[in-house]
Each structure stands twice: as C-alpha cells, then as structure tokens.
Amino acid sequence: MPQPNDDGKGTPPGTETPPGSETPPDFESWIGEQGDDVKALLDGHTRGLKSALDKERKRAGDLEKSLRDAAKDLEKGSEAQTTLLKLSDELAKTKTENAFYVAAHRAGVNDPDLAYLAAEKNGLIYADGSADFTKLKETYPQLFGPVTKITK
C-alpha cells in the first residue's frame, strides 16, 4: 500500500503532476506548446492522411458529376433516371455532411452530430458544407467549447 506523500493525500511518490504540466484544454493548445521536431513528425504523419482525404473528396465529386451526366442521357422521368438522380443527391448530401464535420471540428464544436442537426434545421449549412458557425454559436452556445467527459 502506498505511503502518504508530502501532500498528505496518499499519492504514490512519482505520480504527482509536476507544476506547469497540466493537461491543455485542446489539441491546438497542446501542439502549440511542442517543439519543432514534434510538429514536424505530426505534419509528416498527417500529410498522407490529408492527401488521401482530398483524393476521396475529388473522387466523390467526380462520381456525383458522372451520375448526373448519365441521368441526362436517360429517358426523362424514367425509373433509371430517377434512381441516378436520387443517388447523386445522396452523394452530394454526404459530401456536404463530411465537409461540415471537418469545419465543425475546426470551429470548436464539441458535438458535431448535434451541431449538424441544429445547423440544418436553422438553414446555416451551405452547399459546400461550410456553415455559419457564428450564428450557430449564438443560437446554441452549448455546442461549443471543451468536451465534457461523464464519469461514473
């Protein structure tokens, strides 16, 4: 059983949080405190992920365009045309949602799914997935700030 430390709380020696090493409020704060070597490692690691994400976005855009072009060639009002147009609309909505989630993370949203529903309900999402996060924050301030962890 650990012996009480100088703090009188029974904290095992060596497990105290050293002064100045408190957990930063968010990732951006933490990375800002790191040295250039850590930042370079992180940049190298994420560069490939960003490239893959950009390629997927382009592929989805190309697929949506192809679906719409194919629908134009079909008989107007046919079941096949209706199906292709519906698929292209679903793909466009998915692209918009994905772009919203990326932007929401950057804007400091702590519950992106709920923020999407609120922004959609209030007409704050644009076709490209960007949103009026200023208006969203004014209307729903609880969607912004640090994530609150619930412990049992």
Backbone as numpy.savetxt, mean C-alpha at the origin, in Angstrom:
# Nx Ny Nz CAx CAy CAz Cx Cy Cz
15.52 -18.19 37.57 14.67 -17.00 37.57 15.56 -15.75 37.57
15.25 -14.78 36.69 16.13 -13.61 36.62 16.07 -12.78 37.90
17.21 -12.24 38.24 17.30 -11.37 39.41 16.90 -9.96 39.03
16.29 -9.25 39.96 15.95 -7.85 39.65 17.18 -7.06 39.27
17.02 -6.21 38.30 18.09 -5.35 37.84 18.04 -4.06 38.64
18.91 -3.11 38.34 18.92 -1.84 39.04 17.59 -1.11 38.94
16.81 -1.43 37.90 15.54 -0.72 37.72 14.46 -1.21 38.67
14.70 -2.32 39.38 13.75 -2.83 40.34 12.55 -3.51 39.72
12.55 -3.72 38.42 11.40 -4.30 37.74 11.59 -5.78 37.42
12.73 -6.31 37.80 12.98 -7.71 37.50 13.36 -7.94 36.06
13.82 -6.90 35.36 14.23 -7.04 33.97 15.56 -7.77 33.93
15.65 -8.85 33.15 16.92 -9.56 33.06 18.02 -8.65 32.54
19.22 -8.74 33.09 20.32 -7.90 32.63 20.55 -8.08 31.13
20.81 -6.98 30.45 21.09 -7.02 29.02 19.85 -6.93 28.15
18.66 -6.87 28.75 17.44 -6.79 27.93 16.79 -5.42 28.00
17.43 -4.49 28.69 16.87 -3.15 28.78 16.99 -2.48 27.42
16.10 -1.52 27.15 16.19 -0.74 25.92 17.16 0.39 26.17
18.29 0.39 25.44 19.25 1.46 25.66 18.64 2.81 25.30
19.04 3.87 26.02 18.53 5.20 25.70 18.80 5.55 24.24
17.80 6.15 23.58 17.94 6.55 22.18 17.67 5.44 21.19
17.29 4.25 21.66 17.04 3.15 20.71 15.57 2.75 20.70
14.71 3.70 21.00 13.28 3.42 20.98 12.85 3.10 19.55
11.76 2.36 19.42 11.25 2.00 18.11 10.72 3.25 17.43
11.19 3.54 16.21 10.67 4.71 15.49 9.20 4.51 15.14
8.47 5.60 14.93 7.02 5.49 14.67 6.66 4.84 13.34
7.57 4.89 12.36 7.25 4.29 11.06 8.53 3.93 10.32
8.36 3.21 9.22 9.50 2.72 8.45 10.33 3.87 7.90
9.67 4.91 7.38 10.40 6.02 6.79 11.31 6.69 7.81
10.83 6.82 9.05 11.67 7.39 10.11 12.86 6.49 10.38
12.59 5.21 10.44 13.67 4.26 10.73 14.73 4.27 9.64
14.29 4.21 8.39 15.27 4.16 7.29 16.04 5.47 7.21
15.40 6.57 7.58 16.09 7.86 7.59 17.22 7.91 8.59
17.13 7.11 9.64 18.16 7.06 10.68 19.31 6.13 10.32
19.17 5.36 9.26 20.19 4.37 8.90 21.32 5.00 8.09
22.44 4.31 8.07 23.60 4.76 7.31 23.42 4.48 5.83
24.32 5.05 5.04 24.25 4.89 3.59 24.38 3.43 3.17
25.13 2.63 3.92 25.31 1.22 3.55 23.99 0.45 3.66
23.22 0.71 4.70 21.93 0.05 4.88 20.95 0.54 3.82
20.95 1.84 3.56 20.07 2.40 2.53 20.39 1.82 1.16
21.68 1.63 0.87 22.08 1.06 -0.43 21.63 -0.40 -0.53
21.76 -1.15 0.54 21.29 -2.54 0.54 19.79 -2.61 0.30
19.05 -1.78 0.98 17.60 -1.76 0.82 17.22 -1.34 -0.60
17.90 -0.34 -1.12 17.61 0.12 -2.47 17.87 -0.98 -3.49
18.97 -1.69 -3.33 19.28 -2.78 -4.23 18.25 -3.90 -4.15
17.78 -4.16 -2.95 16.78 -5.21 -2.75 15.43 -4.83 -3.35
15.03 -3.60 -3.18 13.71 -3.18 -3.65 13.68 -2.79 -5.12
14.84 -2.50 -5.71 14.88 -2.11 -7.12 14.27 -3.19 -8.01
14.62 -4.44 -7.75 14.07 -5.54 -8.54 12.57 -5.69 -8.34
12.12 -5.49 -7.10 10.68 -5.57 -6.83 9.92 -4.47 -7.54
10.47 -3.26 -7.52 9.82 -2.14 -8.20 9.76 -2.38 -9.71
10.84 -2.92 -10.25 10.87 -3.21 -11.68 9.81 -4.25 -12.04
9.70 -5.29 -11.24 8.69 -6.33 -11.50 7.29 -5.75 -11.40
7.07 -4.89 -10.42 5.76 -4.27 -10.26 5.42 -3.39 -11.46
6.39 -2.61 -11.92 6.16 -1.77 -13.10 5.84 -2.60 -14.33
6.55 -3.72 -14.51 6.28 -4.60 -15.64 4.88 -5.19 -15.57
4.45 -5.59 -14.36 3.10 -6.14 -14.19 2.04 -5.09 -14.49
2.27 -3.87 -14.06 1.32 -2.79 -14.35 1.21 -2.55 -15.85
2.34 -2.55 -16.53 2.33 -2.35 -17.98 1.61 -3.51 -18.66
1.88 -4.71 -18.20 1.24 -5.89 -18.79 -0.27 -5.83 -18.60
-0.70 -5.42 -17.42 -2.14 -5.32 -17.16 -2.77 -4.25 -18.05
-2.08 -3.13 -18.24 -2.59 -2.09 -19.13 -2.68 -2.56 -20.56
-1.66 -3.29 -21.00 -1.67 -3.83 -22.37 -2.81 -4.84 -22.55
-3.01 -5.66 -21.52 -4.08 -6.66 -21.59 -5.45 -5.99 -21.66
-5.64 -4.97 -20.86 -6.92 -4.26 -20.89 -7.17 -3.66 -22.28
-6.13 -3.06 -22.87 -6.26 -2.47 -24.21 -6.58 -3.56 -25.23
-5.90 -4.68 -25.12 -6.15 -5.80 -26.06 -7.58 -6.30 -25.95
-8.09 -6.41 -24.73 -9.47 -6.86 -24.54 -10.45 -5.88 -25.18
-10.22 -4.60 -24.98 -11.12 -3.59 -25.57 -11.03 -3.60 -27.10
-9.82 -3.75 -27.62 -9.66 -3.81 -29.09 -10.36 -5.03 -29.66
-10.23 -6.18 -28.97 -10.88 -7.41 -29.43 -12.40 -7.25 -29.39
-12.90 -6.56 -28.37 -14.34 -6.37 -28.24 -14.89 -5.51 -29.38
-14.07 -4.56 -29.86 -14.51 -3.71 -30.98 -14.74 -4.53 -32.25
-13.95 -5.60 -32.40 -14.04 -6.43 -33.61 -15.23 -7.39 -33.58
-15.85 -7.54 -32.43 -16.98 -8.47 -32.32 -18.29 -7.76 -32.64
-19.29 -8.56 -32.91 -20.61 -8.02 -33.23 -21.10 -7.19 -32.05
-21.55 -5.97 -32.34 -22.00 -5.07 -31.30 -23.14 -5.71 -30.51
-23.00 -5.71 -29.18 -24.04 -6.25 -28.31 -24.01 -7.76 -28.17
-23.09 -8.42 -28.85 -23.03 -9.88 -28.74 -22.57 -10.30 -27.35
-22.82 -11.53 -27.02 -22.43 -12.05 -25.71 -20.91 -12.00 -25.55
-20.20 -12.32 -26.63 -18.73 -12.31 -26.58 -18.22 -10.89 -26.33
-18.80 -9.91 -27.01 -18.37 -8.53 -26.82 -18.68 -8.08 -25.39
-19.86 -8.40 -24.91 -20.25 -8.03 -23.55 -19.29 -8.64 -22.53
-18.93 -9.89 -22.74 -18.02 -10.57 -21.82 -16.64 -9.92 -21.84
-16.12 -9.62 -23.02 -14.80 -8.98 -23.11 -14.81 -7.59 -22.47
-15.86 -6.84 -22.70 -15.93 -5.51 -22.10 -16.02 -5.60 -20.58
-16.77 -6.59 -20.08 -16.87 -6.79 -18.65 -15.50 -7.16 -18.06
-14.78 -8.04 -18.73 -13.44 -8.42 -18.27 -12.48 -7.23 -18.27
-12.55 -6.41 -19.30 -11.66 -5.25 -19.35 -12.02 -4.24 -18.26
-13.31 -4.09 -17.96 -13.73 -3.21 -16.87 -13.23 -3.73 -15.52
-13.30 -5.04 -15.31 -12.81 -5.64 -14.06 -11.30 -5.45 -13.94
-10.59 -5.61 -15.04 -9.14 -5.42 -15.03 -8.80 -3.96 -14.71
-9.52 -3.03 -15.30 -9.29 -1.61 -15.03 -9.55 -1.29 -13.56
-10.60 -1.87 -13.00 -10.90 -1.64 -11.58 -9.79 -2.20 -10.69
-9.27 -3.37 -11.04 -8.18 -3.97 -10.27 -6.93 -3.10 -10.33
-6.62 -2.56 -11.52 -5.47 -1.67 -11.66 -5.65 -0.42 -10.79
-6.86 0.13 -10.79 -7.14 1.32 -9.99 -6.97 1.01 -8.50
-7.51 -0.13 -8.06 -7.37 -0.53 -6.65 -5.91 -0.69 -6.27
-5.14 -1.36 -7.09 -3.73 -1.58 -6.79 -2.98 -0.25 -6.68
-3.23 0.65 -7.61 -2.58 1.96 -7.56 -3.02 2.73 -6.31
-4.29 2.60 -5.94 -4.78 3.26 -4.73 -4.03 2.74 -3.51
-3.86 1.43 -3.40 -3.20 0.85 -2.23 -1.75 1.34 -2.10
-1.06 1.46 -3.21 0.31 1.98 -3.18 0.30 3.43 -2.70
-0.59 4.24 -3.27 -0.68 5.65 -2.88 -1.13 5.79 -1.42
-2.03 4.92 -0.98 -2.52 4.98 0.40 -1.39 4.70 1.38
-0.56 3.74 1.05 0.59 3.44 1.92 1.49 4.66 2.04
1.76 5.29 0.92 2.62 6.49 0.93 1.99 7.64 1.69
0.65 7.70 1.70 -0.06 8.79 2.38 -0.21 8.54 3.88
0.24 7.38 4.36 0.17 7.09 5.79 -1.14 6.49 6.24
-1.87 5.86 5.32 -3.13 5.21 5.68 -2.82 3.95 6.48
-3.56 3.74 7.58 -3.29 2.57 8.42 -4.24 1.40 8.13
-5.29 1.63 7.35 -6.20 0.55 6.96 -6.60 0.77 5.50
-5.77 0.30 4.56 -6.01 0.59 3.14 -7.34 0.05 2.62
-7.79 -1.12 3.09 -9.06 -1.66 2.60 -10.22 -0.77 2.99
-10.25 -0.35 4.23 -11.32 0.53 4.70 -11.21 1.90 4.03
-9.99 2.38 3.84 -9.79 3.66 3.16 -10.30 3.61 1.73
-10.08 2.47 1.06 -10.56 2.33 -0.32 -12.08 2.42 -0.36
-12.74 1.72 0.55 -14.20 1.76 0.59 -14.71 3.18 0.85
-14.06 3.86 1.80 -14.48 5.23 2.14 -14.23 6.18 0.97
-13.07 6.07 0.35 -12.75 6.94 -0.78 -13.66 6.67 -1.97
-13.96 5.41 -2.21 -14.85 5.05 -3.31 -16.25 5.60 -3.06
-16.72 5.44 -1.84 -18.07 5.92 -1.48 -18.19 7.43 -1.65
-17.10 8.14 -1.37 -17.13 9.60 -1.43 -16.60 10.18 -2.74
-16.36 9.31 -3.72 -15.90 9.78 -5.03 -14.53 10.42 -5.00
-13.64 9.92 -4.17 -12.32 10.53 -4.01 -11.22 9.79 -4.76
-11.58 8.75 -5.52 -10.59 7.98 -6.27 -10.71 8.35 -7.75
-9.56 8.62 -8.37 -9.51 8.95 -9.78 -9.23 7.69 -10.60
-9.43 7.75 -11.88 -9.30 6.58 -12.76 -7.91 5.95 -12.70
-6.88 6.77 -12.44 -5.52 6.23 -12.40 -5.17 5.62 -11.04
-6.12 5.65 -10.11 -5.88 5.08 -8.78 -5.41 6.09 -7.75
-5.06 7.29 -8.20 -4.71 8.32 -7.24 -6.00 8.76 -6.53
-5.84 9.42 -5.42 -7.02 9.82 -4.65 -6.78 11.15 -3.97
-7.85 11.74 -3.52 -7.76 12.99 -2.76 -7.60 12.61 -1.29
-6.35 12.31 -0.90 -6.08 11.88 0.46 -6.27 13.00 1.47
-6.13 14.25 1.04 -6.37 15.38 1.94 -7.83 15.38 2.38
-8.73 15.27 1.42 -10.17 15.24 1.73 -10.52 13.98 2.53
-9.90 12.84 2.17 -10.15 11.60 2.89 -9.72 11.74 4.35
-8.58 12.39 4.58 -8.08 12.56 5.95 -8.96 13.52 6.74
-9.49 14.54 6.06 -10.40 15.48 6.74 -11.68 14.77 7.17
-12.18 13.88 6.30 -13.43 13.19 6.56 -13.26 12.00 7.50
-12.16 11.28 7.35 -11.92 10.06 8.14 -10.51 10.08 8.73
-10.25 10.95 9.71 -8.88 11.06 10.25 -8.39 9.76 10.91
-9.31 8.92 11.35 -8.91 7.68 12.02 -8.24 6.69 11.07
-8.34 6.92 9.75 -7.71 6.04 8.78 -6.22 6.34 8.60
-5.73 7.39 9.26 -4.35 7.81 9.09 -3.61 7.72 10.42
-2.32 7.59 10.33 -1.49 7.53 11.52 -0.96 6.13 11.74
-0.30 5.95 12.87 0.31 4.64 13.12 -0.74 3.54 13.29
-0.35 2.35 12.92 -1.22 1.19 13.08 -1.25 0.85 14.57
-2.44 0.68 15.09 -2.60 0.30 16.49 -2.71 -1.21 16.57
-1.79 -1.81 17.32 -1.81 -3.25 17.46 -2.64 -3.62 18.69
-3.54 -4.55 18.50 -4.39 -5.00 19.60 -3.75 -6.25 20.18
-3.51 -6.22 21.46 -2.93 -7.40 22.12 -3.97 -8.00 23.04
-3.86 -9.31 23.23 -4.82 -9.99 24.10 -4.37 -9.97 25.52
